[in-house]
Amino acid sequence: MWVCTTRLAVPIPELSIAKRSRTVDCVKVLLDVAKESSDWFPPLKAALGGVNALIKHYEVLVDRFAVSHN
């Protein structure tokens, strides 16, 4: 896959589904740990909580879509 920016095309390596899944899982864990350890800065905790909520809602939507189309 190629991604075109304003002046050049940059190749992006294709990732296997398993590798993408592991990456997403790691990002979710990192976001959750950062949220739980950010009591010292409430705006950061609120932002991370919002991002976590969006990810969870997206996963529910994808699961519902997959179930309804099978």
PyMOL commands that set and color helices and strands:
alter all, ss='L'
color gray80, all
select helices_A, chain A and resi 17-36+42-68
alter helices_A, ss='H'
color red, helices_A
select strands_A, chain A and resi 2-4+9-11
alter strands_A, ss='S'
color yellow, strands_A
deselect
rebuild
show_as cartoon
